[in-house]
């Protein structure tokens, strides 16, 4: 029973992470090249992507 609950929580978190990546990428594309925070946002997207991949691997292995 606990395993099912953890899978549901993991899937909800995964959906939230995917939405965050999608919205951040949309915002990233609207920024001008001269924006000083563009590299920070790019690293943030990369970290979110790896979190999503790790979460998918964890859910699949359960």
N, CA, C and O atoms as a Tripos MOL2 file, in Angstrom:
@<TRIPOS>MOLECULE
protein
  248   247    62     0     0
PROTEIN
NO_CHARGES

@<TRIPOS>ATOM
      1 N           0.8260   -1.2010    0.0000 N.3       1 UNK1
      2 CA          0.0000    0.0000    0.0000 C.3       1 UNK1
      3 C           0.8690    1.2630    0.0000 C.2       1 UNK1
      4 O           0.5720    2.2410   -0.6860 O.2       1 UNK1
      5 N           1.9420    1.2160    0.7810 N.am      2 UNK2
      6 CA          2.8360    2.3710    0.8510 C.3       2 UNK2
      7 C           3.5270    2.6050   -0.4890 C.2       2 UNK2
      8 O           3.7550    3.7470   -0.8850 O.2       2 UNK2
      9 N           3.8590    1.5170   -1.1820 N.am      3 UNK3
     10 CA          4.5240    1.6270   -2.4790 C.3       3 UNK3
     11 C           3.6270    2.3260   -3.5040 C.2       3 UNK3
     12 O           4.1050    3.1240   -4.3100 O.2       3 UNK3
     13 N           2.3410    2.0260   -3.4700 N.am      4 UNK4
     14 CA          1.3990    2.6680   -4.3990 C.3       4 UNK4
     15 C           1.3160    4.1580   -4.1030 C.2       4 UNK4
     16 O           1.3040    4.9800   -5.0190 O.2       4 UNK4
     17 N           1.2600    4.5020   -2.8280 N.am      5 UNK5
     18 CA          1.2110    5.9140   -2.4370 C.3       5 UNK5
     19 C           2.4500    6.6670   -2.8710 C.2       5 UNK5
     20 O           2.3640    7.8030   -3.3360 O.2       5 UNK5
     21 N           3.6140    6.0290   -2.7180 N.am      6 UNK6
     22 CA          4.8590    6.6670   -3.1340 C.3       6 UNK6
     23 C           4.9150    6.8420   -4.6470 C.2       6 UNK6
     24 O           5.4300    7.8480   -5.1350 O.2       6 UNK6
     25 N           4.3930    5.8760   -5.3900 N.am      7 UNK7
     26 CA          4.3610    6.0070   -6.8550 C.3       7 UNK7
     27 C           3.4660    7.1680   -7.2780 C.2       7 UNK7
     28 O           3.8100    7.9220   -8.1880 O.2       7 UNK7
     29 N           2.3260    7.3090   -6.6210 N.am      8 UNK8
     30 CA          1.4130    8.4090   -6.9530 C.3       8 UNK8
     31 C           2.0610    9.7490   -6.6360 C.2       8 UNK8
     32 O           1.9920   10.6820   -7.4370 O.2       8 UNK8
     33 N           2.6950    9.8460   -5.4630 N.am      9 UNK9
     34 CA          3.3840   11.0820   -5.0920 C.3       9 UNK9
     35 C           4.5070   11.3770   -6.0850 C.2       9 UNK9
     36 O           4.6950   12.5250   -6.4880 O.2       9 UNK9
     37 N           5.2510   10.3450   -6.4780 N.am     10 UNK10
     38 CA          6.3240   10.5230   -7.4520 C.3      10 UNK10
     39 C           5.8150   10.9960   -8.7960 C.2      10 UNK10
     40 O           6.4260   11.8610   -9.4240 O.2      10 UNK10
     41 N           4.7010   10.4380   -9.2460 N.am     11 UNK11
     42 CA          4.1290   10.8500  -10.5340 C.3      11 UNK11
     43 C           3.6350   12.2930  -10.4950 C.2      11 UNK11
     44 O           3.8150   13.0420  -11.4550 O.2      11 UNK11
     45 N           3.0080   12.6820   -9.3760 N.am     12 UNK12
     46 CA          2.5450   14.0650   -9.2350 C.3      12 UNK12
     47 C           3.7430   15.0150   -9.2620 C.2      12 UNK12
     48 O           3.7110   16.0500   -9.9270 O.2      12 UNK12
     49 N           4.8000   14.6500   -8.5290 N.am     13 UNK13
     50 CA          6.0020   15.4760   -8.5210 C.3      13 UNK13
     51 C           6.6170   15.5540   -9.9150 C.2      13 UNK13
     52 O           7.0900   16.6120  -10.3290 O.2      13 UNK13
     53 N           6.6110   14.4480  -10.6290 N.am     14 UNK14
     54 CA          7.1540   14.4260  -11.9860 C.3      14 UNK14
     55 C           6.3700   15.3600  -12.9030 C.2      14 UNK14
     56 O           6.9640   16.0840  -13.7010 O.2      14 UNK14
     57 N           5.0550   15.3510  -12.7980 N.am     15 UNK15
     58 CA          4.2250   16.2470  -13.6110 C.3      15 UNK15
     59 C           4.5570   17.7040  -13.2880 C.2      15 UNK15
     60 O           4.6540   18.5360  -14.1890 O.2      15 UNK15
     61 N           4.7310   18.0080  -12.0050 N.am     16 UNK16
     62 CA          5.0770   19.3730  -11.6010 C.3      16 UNK16
     63 C           6.4310   19.7750  -12.1760 C.2      16 UNK16
     64 O           6.5890   20.8940  -12.6650 O.2      16 UNK16
     65 N           7.4090   18.8700  -12.1220 N.am     17 UNK17
     66 CA          8.7450   19.1710  -12.6610 C.3      17 UNK17
     67 C           8.6800   19.3950  -14.1690 C.2      17 UNK17
     68 O           9.3200   20.3110  -14.6850 O.2      17 UNK17
     69 N           7.9190   18.5710  -14.8780 N.am     18 UNK18
     70 CA          7.7960   18.7320  -16.3340 C.3      18 UNK18
     71 C           7.1440   20.0690  -16.6740 C.2      18 UNK18
     72 O           7.5790   20.7470  -17.6060 O.2      18 UNK18
     73 N           6.1120   20.4550  -15.9350 N.am     19 UNK19
     74 CA          5.4600   21.7480  -16.1700 C.3      19 UNK19
     75 C           6.4390   22.8890  -15.9000 C.2      19 UNK19
     76 O           6.4730   23.8660  -16.6480 O.2      19 UNK19
     77 N           7.2320   22.7690  -14.8390 N.am     20 UNK20
     78 CA          8.2310   23.8020  -14.5320 C.3      20 UNK20
     79 C           9.2610   23.9210  -15.6460 C.2      20 UNK20
     80 O           9.6290   25.0280  -16.0400 O.2      20 UNK20
     81 N           9.7260   22.7890  -16.1530 N.am     21 UNK21
     82 CA         10.6970   22.8210  -17.2540 C.3      21 UNK21
     83 C          10.0820   23.4820  -18.4820 C.2      21 UNK21
     84 O          10.7210   24.3090  -19.1320 O.2      21 UNK21
     85 N           8.8520   23.1200  -18.7940 N.am     22 UNK22
     86 CA          8.1700   23.6590  -19.9690 C.3      22 UNK22
     87 C           7.9930   25.1770  -19.8570 C.2      22 UNK22
     88 O           8.3160   25.9090  -20.7930 O.2      22 UNK22
     89 N           7.4850   25.6480  -18.7220 N.am     23 UNK23
     90 CA          7.2370   27.0800  -18.5460 C.3      23 UNK23
     91 C           8.5440   27.8710  -18.4910 C.2      23 UNK23
     92 O           8.6240   28.9770  -19.0270 O.2      23 UNK23
     93 N           9.5640   27.3080  -17.8460 N.am     24 UNK24
     94 CA         10.8550   27.9960  -17.7870 C.3      24 UNK24
     95 C          11.4760   28.0850  -19.1770 C.2      24 UNK24
     96 O          12.0850   29.0980  -19.5200 O.2      24 UNK24
     97 N          11.3270   27.0380  -19.9730 N.am     25 UNK25
     98 CA         11.8540   27.0700  -21.3410 C.3      25 UNK25
     99 C          11.1300   28.1170  -22.1830 C.2      25 UNK25
    100 O          11.7540   28.8020  -22.9930 O.2      25 UNK25
    101 N           9.8260   28.2440  -21.9960 N.am     26 UNK26
    102 CA          9.0820   29.2780  -22.7190 C.3      26 UNK26
    103 C           9.5930   30.6650  -22.3380 C.2      26 UNK26
    104 O           9.7930   31.5190  -23.2020 O.2      26 UNK26
    105 N           9.8030   30.8830  -21.0370 N.am     27 UNK27
    106 CA         10.3190   32.1730  -20.5660 C.3      27 UNK27
    107 C          11.7400   32.4040  -21.0860 C.2      27 UNK27
    108 O          12.0900   33.5130  -21.4880 O.2      27 UNK27
    109 N          12.5470   31.3520  -21.0740 N.am     28 UNK28
    110 CA         13.9350   31.4370  -21.5330 C.3      28 UNK28
    111 C          14.0040   31.9060  -22.9810 C.2      28 UNK28
    112 O          14.8830   32.6900  -23.3370 O.2      28 UNK28
    113 N          13.0950   31.4380  -23.8080 N.am     29 UNK29
    114 CA         13.0970   31.7980  -25.2320 C.3      29 UNK29
    115 C          12.6900   33.2440  -25.4820 C.2      29 UNK29
    116 O          12.9690   33.7840  -26.5530 O.2      29 UNK29
    117 N          12.0310   33.8830  -24.5080 N.am     30 UNK30
    118 CA         11.6210   35.2800  -24.6850 C.3      30 UNK30
    119 C          12.6990   36.2600  -24.2440 C.2      30 UNK30
    120 O          12.5830   37.4570  -24.5070 O.2      30 UNK30
    121 N          13.7460   35.7790  -23.5770 N.am     31 UNK31
    122 CA         14.7800   36.6770  -23.0710 C.3      31 UNK31
    123 C          15.7280   37.1090  -24.1860 C.2      31 UNK31
    124 O          16.0350   36.3260  -25.0850 O.2      31 UNK31
    125 N          16.1870   38.3540  -24.1250 N.am     32 UNK32
    126 CA         17.1990   38.7810  -25.0980 C.3      32 UNK32
    127 C          18.5500   38.1380  -24.7850 C.2      32 UNK32
    128 O          18.7830   37.6950  -23.6600 O.2      32 UNK32
    129 N          19.4240   38.0880  -25.7630 N.am     33 UNK33
    130 CA         20.7480   37.4700  -25.5800 C.3      33 UNK33
    131 C          21.5730   38.1900  -24.5210 C.2      33 UNK33
    132 O          22.4310   37.5790  -23.8840 O.2      33 UNK33
    133 N          21.3250   39.4720  -24.3290 N.am     34 UNK34
    134 CA         22.1370   40.2610  -23.4010 C.3      34 UNK34
    135 C          21.7180   40.0910  -21.9400 C.2      34 UNK34
    136 O          22.3500   40.6670  -21.0550 O.2      34 UNK34
    137 N          20.6820   39.3230  -21.6740 N.am     35 UNK35
    138 CA         20.2160   39.1480  -20.2990 C.3      35 UNK35
    139 C          21.2730   38.4190  -19.4750 C.2      35 UNK35
    140 O          21.7650   37.3610  -19.8660 O.2      35 UNK35
    141 N          21.6170   39.0130  -18.3100 N.am     36 UNK36
    142 CA         22.7000   38.4320  -17.5030 C.3      36 UNK36
    143 C          22.2710   37.1670  -16.7630 C.2      36 UNK36
    144 O          23.1250   36.4170  -16.2920 O.2      36 UNK36
    145 N          20.9750   36.9170  -16.6510 N.am     37 UNK37
    146 CA         20.4970   35.7320  -15.9310 C.3      37 UNK37
    147 C          20.2450   34.5320  -16.8390 C.2      37 UNK37
    148 O          19.8570   33.4640  -16.3660 O.2      37 UNK37
    149 N          20.4620   34.7040  -18.1300 N.am     38 UNK38
    150 CA         20.1890   33.6180  -19.0700 C.3      38 UNK38
    151 C          21.0190   32.3610  -18.7750 C.2      38 UNK38
    152 O          20.4670   31.2630  -18.8470 O.2      38 UNK38
    153 N          22.3140   32.4610  -18.4470 N.am     39 UNK39
    154 CA         23.0710   31.2440  -18.0950 C.3      39 UNK39
    155 C          22.5470   30.5630  -16.8320 C.2      39 UNK39
    156 O          22.5660   29.3360  -16.7330 O.2      39 UNK39
    157 N          22.0830   31.3540  -15.8720 N.am     40 UNK40
    158 CA         21.5440   30.7820  -14.6320 C.3      40 UNK40
    159 C          20.2780   29.9890  -14.9290 C.2      40 UNK40
    160 O          20.0820   28.8940  -14.4010 O.2      40 UNK40
    161 N          19.4270   30.5460  -15.7720 N.am     41 UNK41
    162 CA         18.1890   29.8540  -16.1300 C.3      41 UNK41
    163 C          18.4990   28.5890  -16.9220 C.2      41 UNK41
    164 O          17.8240   27.5710  -16.7630 O.2      41 UNK41
    165 N          19.5180   28.6520  -17.7730 N.am     42 UNK42
    166 CA         19.8990   27.4620  -18.5420 C.3      42 UNK42
    167 C          20.3700   26.3490  -17.6080 C.2      42 UNK42
    168 O          20.0090   25.1890  -17.8060 O.2      42 UNK42
    169 N          21.1680   26.6820  -16.5970 N.am     43 UNK43
    170 CA         21.6060   25.6700  -15.6240 C.3      43 UNK43
    171 C          20.4240   25.1360  -14.8320 C.2      43 UNK43
    172 O          20.3630   23.9470  -14.5200 O.2      43 UNK43
    173 N          19.4830   26.0190  -14.5060 N.am     44 UNK44
    174 CA         18.2820   25.5930  -13.7820 C.3      44 UNK44
    175 C          17.4920   24.5800  -14.6040 C.2      44 UNK44
    176 O          17.0240   23.5760  -14.0680 O.2      44 UNK44
    177 N          17.3430   24.8350  -15.8890 N.am     45 UNK45
    178 CA         16.6450   23.8910  -16.7640 C.3      45 UNK45
    179 C          17.3660   22.5530  -16.8220 C.2      45 UNK45
    180 O          16.7330   21.4970  -16.8140 O.2      45 UNK45
    181 N          18.6880   22.6010  -16.8790 N.am     46 UNK46
    182 CA         19.4730   21.3720  -16.9330 C.3      46 UNK46
    183 C          19.2960   20.5490  -15.6550 C.2      46 UNK46
    184 O          19.1300   19.3310  -15.7160 O.2      46 UNK46
    185 N          19.3320   21.2120  -14.5090 N.am     47 UNK47
    186 CA         19.1490   20.5150  -13.2260 C.3      47 UNK47
    187 C          17.7440   19.9310  -13.1370 C.2      47 UNK47
    188 O          17.5750   18.7890  -12.7120 O.2      47 UNK47
    189 N          16.7340   20.7060  -13.5340 N.am     48 UNK48
    190 CA         15.3620   20.1950  -13.5090 C.3      48 UNK48
    191 C          15.2070   18.9820  -14.4230 C.2      48 UNK48
    192 O          14.4940   18.0370  -14.0840 O.2      48 UNK48
    193 N          15.8650   19.0030  -15.5710 N.am     49 UNK49
    194 CA         15.8070   17.8680  -16.4860 C.3      49 UNK49
    195 C          16.3920   16.6170  -15.8320 C.2      49 UNK49
    196 O          15.7990   15.5410  -15.9140 O.2      49 UNK49
    197 N          17.5520   16.7510  -15.1820 N.am     50 UNK50
    198 CA         18.1660   15.5940  -14.5330 C.3      50 UNK50
    199 C          17.3360   15.0920  -13.3520 C.2      50 UNK50
    200 O          17.2900   13.8890  -13.0960 O.2      50 UNK50
    201 N          16.6830   16.0010  -12.6340 N.am     51 UNK51
    202 CA         15.7850   15.5880  -11.5500 C.3      51 UNK51
    203 C          14.6280   14.7810  -12.1190 C.2      51 UNK51
    204 O          14.2450   13.7550  -11.5560 O.2      51 UNK51
    205 N          14.0730   15.2390  -13.2320 N.am     52 UNK52
    206 CA         12.9610   14.5160  -13.8520 C.3      52 UNK52
    207 C          13.3990   13.1360  -14.3260 C.2      52 UNK52
    208 O          12.6680   12.1620  -14.1430 O.2      52 UNK52
    209 N          14.5780   13.0380  -14.9320 N.am     53 UNK53
    210 CA         15.0820   11.7410  -15.3950 C.3      53 UNK53
    211 C          15.3220   10.8030  -14.2190 C.2      53 UNK53
    212 O          14.9650    9.6270  -14.2800 O.2      53 UNK53
    213 N          15.9260   11.3170  -13.1480 N.am     54 UNK54
    214 CA         16.1780   10.4880  -11.9640 C.3      54 UNK54
    215 C          14.8740   10.0110  -11.3430 C.2      54 UNK54
    216 O          14.7810    8.8740  -10.8800 O.2      54 UNK54
    217 N          13.8690   10.8750  -11.3330 N.am     55 UNK55
    218 CA         12.5810   10.4870  -10.7610 C.3      55 UNK55
    219 C          11.9040    9.4190  -11.6050 C.2      55 UNK55
    220 O          11.3160    8.4840  -11.0610 O.2      55 UNK55
    221 N          11.9790    9.5430  -12.9150 N.am     56 UNK56
    222 CA         11.4110    8.5120  -13.7880 C.3      56 UNK56
    223 C          12.1090    7.1790  -13.5490 C.2      56 UNK56
    224 O          11.4530    6.1420  -13.4650 O.2      56 UNK56
    225 N          13.4260    7.2000  -13.4400 N.am     57 UNK57
    226 CA         14.1660    5.9620  -13.1930 C.3      57 UNK57
    227 C          13.7860    5.3550  -11.8450 C.2      57 UNK57
    228 O          13.6780    4.1340  -11.7260 O.2      57 UNK57
    229 N          13.5870    6.1820  -10.8460 N.am     58 UNK58
    230 CA         13.2040    5.6900   -9.5180 C.3      58 UNK58
    231 C          11.8090    5.0630   -9.5560 C.2      58 UNK58
    232 O          11.5840    4.0020   -8.9720 O.2      58 UNK58
    233 N          10.8750    5.7230  -10.2440 N.am     59 UNK59
    234 CA          9.5060    5.1970  -10.3200 C.3      59 UNK59
    235 C           9.4850    3.8790  -11.0870 C.2      59 UNK59
    236 O           8.7880    2.9430  -10.6970 O.2      59 UNK59
    237 N          10.2420    3.8060  -12.1700 N.am     60 UNK60
    238 CA         10.2670    2.5850  -12.9730 C.3      60 UNK60
    239 C          10.8630    1.4230  -12.1850 C.2      60 UNK60
    240 O          10.4290    0.2810  -12.3380 O.2      60 UNK60
    241 N          11.8490    1.7060  -11.3500 N.am     61 UNK61
    242 CA         12.5100    0.6320  -10.6020 C.3      61 UNK61
    243 C          11.6980    0.1490   -9.4050 C.2      61 UNK61
    244 O          12.0480   -0.8700   -8.8090 O.2      61 UNK61
    245 N          10.6320    0.8410   -9.0370 N.am     62 UNK62
    246 CA          9.8300    0.4260   -7.8700 C.3      62 UNK62
    247 C           9.0510   -0.8310   -8.1750 C.2      62 UNK62
    248 O           8.3220   -1.3290   -7.3180 O.2      62 UNK62
@<TRIPOS>BOND
     1     1     2 1
     2     2     3 1
     3     3     4 2
     4     3     5 am
     5     5     6 1
     6     6     7 1
     7     7     8 2
     8     7     9 am
     9     9    10 1
    10    10    11 1
    11    11    12 2
    12    11    13 am
    13    13    14 1
    14    14    15 1
    15    15    16 2
    16    15    17 am
    17    17    18 1
    18    18    19 1
    19    19    20 2
    20    19    21 am
    21    21    22 1
    22    22    23 1
    23    23    24 2
    24    23    25 am
    25    25    26 1
    26    26    27 1
    27    27    28 2
    28    27    29 am
    29    29    30 1
    30    30    31 1
    31    31    32 2
    32    31    33 am
    33    33    34 1
    34    34    35 1
    35    35    36 2
    36    35    37 am
    37    37    38 1
    38    38    39 1
    39    39    40 2
    40    39    41 am
    41    41    42 1
    42    42    43 1
    43    43    44 2
    44    43    45 am
    45    45    46 1
    46    46    47 1
    47    47    48 2
    48    47    49 am
    49    49    50 1
    50    50    51 1
    51    51    52 2
    52    51    53 am
    53    53    54 1
    54    54    55 1
    55    55    56 2
    56    55    57 am
    57    57    58 1
    58    58    59 1
    59    59    60 2
    60    59    61 am
    61    61    62 1
    62    62    63 1
    63    63    64 2
    64    63    65 am
    65    65    66 1
    66    66    67 1
    67    67    68 2
    68    67    69 am
    69    69    70 1
    70    70    71 1
    71    71    72 2
    72    71    73 am
    73    73    74 1
    74    74    75 1
    75    75    76 2
    76    75    77 am
    77    77    78 1
    78    78    79 1
    79    79    80 2
    80    79    81 am
    81    81    82 1
    82    82    83 1
    83    83    84 2
    84    83    85 am
    85    85    86 1
    86    86    87 1
    87    87    88 2
    88    87    89 am
    89    89    90 1
    90    90    91 1
    91    91    92 2
    92    91    93 am
    93    93    94 1
    94    94    95 1
    95    95    96 2
    96    95    97 am
    97    97    98 1
    98    98    99 1
    99    99   100 2
   100    99   101 am
   101   101   102 1
   102   102   103 1
   103   103   104 2
   104   103   105 am
   105   105   106 1
   106   106   107 1
   107   107   108 2
   108   107   109 am
   109   109   110 1
   110   110   111 1
   111   111   112 2
   112   111   113 am
   113   113   114 1
   114   114   115 1
   115   115   116 2
   116   115   117 am
   117   117   118 1
   118   118   119 1
   119   119   120 2
   120   119   121 am
   121   121   122 1
   122   122   123 1
   123   123   124 2
   124   123   125 am
   125   125   126 1
   126   126   127 1
   127   127   128 2
   128   127   129 am
   129   129   130 1
   130   130   131 1
   131   131   132 2
   132   131   133 am
   133   133   134 1
   134   134   135 1
   135   135   136 2
   136   135   137 am
   137   137   138 1
   138   138   139 1
   139   139   140 2
   140   139   141 am
   141   141   142 1
   142   142   143 1
   143   143   144 2
   144   143   145 am
   145   145   146 1
   146   146   147 1
   147   147   148 2
   148   147   149 am
   149   149   150 1
   150   150   151 1
   151   151   152 2
   152   151   153 am
   153   153   154 1
   154   154   155 1
   155   155   156 2
   156   155   157 am
   157   157   158 1
   158   158   159 1
   159   159   160 2
   160   159   161 am
   161   161   162 1
   162   162   163 1
   163   163   164 2
   164   163   165 am
   165   165   166 1
   166   166   167 1
   167   167   168 2
   168   167   169 am
   169   169   170 1
   170   170   171 1
   171   171   172 2
   172   171   173 am
   173   173   174 1
   174   174   175 1
   175   175   176 2
   176   175   177 am
   177   177   178 1
   178   178   179 1
   179   179   180 2
   180   179   181 am
   181   181   182 1
   182   182   183 1
   183   183   184 2
   184   183   185 am
   185   185   186 1
   186   186   187 1
   187   187   188 2
   188   187   189 am
   189   189   190 1
   190   190   191 1
   191   191   192 2
   192   191   193 am
   193   193   194 1
   194   194   195 1
   195   195   196 2
   196   195   197 am
   197   197   198 1
   198   198   199 1
   199   199   200 2
   200   199   201 am
   201   201   202 1
   202   202   203 1
   203   203   204 2
   204   203   205 am
   205   205   206 1
   206   206   207 1
   207   207   208 2
   208   207   209 am
   209   209   210 1
   210   210   211 1
   211   211   212 2
   212   211   213 am
   213   213   214 1
   214   214   215 1
   215   215   216 2
   216   215   217 am
   217   217   218 1
   218   218   219 1
   219   219   220 2
   220   219   221 am
   221   221   222 1
   222   222   223 1
   223   223   224 2
   224   223   225 am
   225   225   226 1
   226   226   227 1
   227   227   228 2
   228   227   229 am
   229   229   230 1
   230   230   231 1
   231   231   232 2
   232   231   233 am
   233   233   234 1
   234   234   235 1
   235   235   236 2
   236   235   237 am
   237   237   238 1
   238   238   239 1
   239   239   240 2
   240   239   241 am
   241   241   242 1
   242   242   243 1
   243   243   244 2
   244   243   245 am
   245   245   246 1
   246   246   247 1
   247   247   248 2
@<TRIPOS>SUBSTRUCTURE
     1 UNK1         2 RESIDUE 1 A UNK
     2 UNK2         6 RESIDUE 1 A UNK
     3 UNK3        10 RESIDUE 1 A UNK
     4 UNK4        14 RESIDUE 1 A UNK
     5 UNK5        18 RESIDUE 1 A UNK
     6 UNK6        22 RESIDUE 1 A UNK
     7 UNK7        26 RESIDUE 1 A UNK
     8 UNK8        30 RESIDUE 1 A UNK
     9 UNK9        34 RESIDUE 1 A UNK
    10 UNK10       38 RESIDUE 1 A UNK
    11 UNK11       42 RESIDUE 1 A UNK
    12 UNK12       46 RESIDUE 1 A UNK
    13 UNK13       50 RESIDUE 1 A UNK
    14 UNK14       54 RESIDUE 1 A UNK
    15 UNK15       58 RESIDUE 1 A UNK
    16 UNK16       62 RESIDUE 1 A UNK
    17 UNK17       66 RESIDUE 1 A UNK
    18 UNK18       70 RESIDUE 1 A UNK
    19 UNK19       74 RESIDUE 1 A UNK
    20 UNK20       78 RESIDUE 1 A UNK
    21 UNK21       82 RESIDUE 1 A UNK
    22 UNK22       86 RESIDUE 1 A UNK
    23 UNK23       90 RESIDUE 1 A UNK
    24 UNK24       94 RESIDUE 1 A UNK
    25 UNK25       98 RESIDUE 1 A UNK
    26 UNK26      102 RESIDUE 1 A UNK
    27 UNK27      106 RESIDUE 1 A UNK
    28 UNK28      110 RESIDUE 1 A UNK
    29 UNK29      114 RESIDUE 1 A UNK
    30 UNK30      118 RESIDUE 1 A UNK
    31 UNK31      122 RESIDUE 1 A UNK
    32 UNK32      126 RESIDUE 1 A UNK
    33 UNK33      130 RESIDUE 1 A UNK
    34 UNK34      134 RESIDUE 1 A UNK
    35 UNK35      138 RESIDUE 1 A UNK
    36 UNK36      142 RESIDUE 1 A UNK
    37 UNK37      146 RESIDUE 1 A UNK
    38 UNK38      150 RESIDUE 1 A UNK
    39 UNK39      154 RESIDUE 1 A UNK
    40 UNK40      158 RESIDUE 1 A UNK
    41 UNK41      162 RESIDUE 1 A UNK
    42 UNK42      166 RESIDUE 1 A UNK
    43 UNK43      170 RESIDUE 1 A UNK
    44 UNK44      174 RESIDUE 1 A UNK
    45 UNK45      178 RESIDUE 1 A UNK
    46 UNK46      182 RESIDUE 1 A UNK
    47 UNK47      186 RESIDUE 1 A UNK
    48 UNK48      190 RESIDUE 1 A UNK
    49 UNK49      194 RESIDUE 1 A UNK
    50 UNK50      198 RESIDUE 1 A UNK
    51 UNK51      202 RESIDUE 1 A UNK
    52 UNK52      206 RESIDUE 1 A UNK
    53 UNK53      210 RESIDUE 1 A UNK
    54 UNK54      214 RESIDUE 1 A UNK
    55 UNK55      218 RESIDUE 1 A UNK
    56 UNK56      222 RESIDUE 1 A UNK
    57 UNK57      226 RESIDUE 1 A UNK
    58 UNK58      230 RESIDUE 1 A UNK
    59 UNK59      234 RESIDUE 1 A UNK
    60 UNK60      238 RESIDUE 1 A UNK
    61 UNK61      242 RESIDUE 1 A UNK
    62 UNK62      246 RESIDUE 1 A UNK
